[in-house]
């Protein structure tokens, strides 16, 4: 599991995917989420605006990321 450090109170799922360099631009987020398995705290998630707070776990195609502050 990789820690992702944020300096804001939360990050959206779309911002996280862009931050991780999994896509080239923010416009690709919706398509990326539809085509890939994304889990938020072990539950399927498909909303790019989902707010993710410190200590939340996001799994994208088998890679786990823990949000830390």
N, C-alpha and C positions, 0 to 999 in steps of 0.2 A: 504494500500500500504506500502510495506517495502522498506526502503532505503538500497542500497548496495553500500558501500564505496569502491572506488578503488583508488590506488595511482599512476596508470599509465594513460597516455592520453586516452586510450580506453581499452576495453576488448572484446574478441570475444564471440559470442553466445555460442560456445562450452566450452570456459573457464568459462563463467558465470554458465552454467548448472552444470559443475563439482564443481565450487566454492560453489554453493548452496546445494551440496551433494545430488543432484537428481539422480546421477548415481555413480557407484563405480569406473569406470575408464574412461579415455578419449576415449577409443575404443568403448564405448557404445553410444557416442553422436549422431552419424548419425541415429542409430536405434531409440533412444529416440525421436529425432526430427520428424522422420517419424510417430511414433506411438502416439504422443501427440500434442495438440494444442498449438502452439507457435505464439504469436503476437508481432510484433515490432512496437511500435507507432501505434497501432490499425490495422496494416496490417499483413497478414499471412507471416511468415518467415520460410524458411527451409534450409538456408545456415549456416552451423556450423561456418564458418569463418567470418560471418557478424560482422563488427566492431560496437560496441556499445559505445557511448560517454556519458559523464555526461549530465543529464537531459533527456536522452532517457528512455522510459518506455517499459519494456518487460513483457508480460503476459504469464504465463505458466500454463495451465490447470486451469485458473480462478484466479490464484494468481499473483498479480501485483508487480513488482519490479522497483524502480526508481534508476538509476545509479547516484551516487553523488561522488564528488571528495573531 
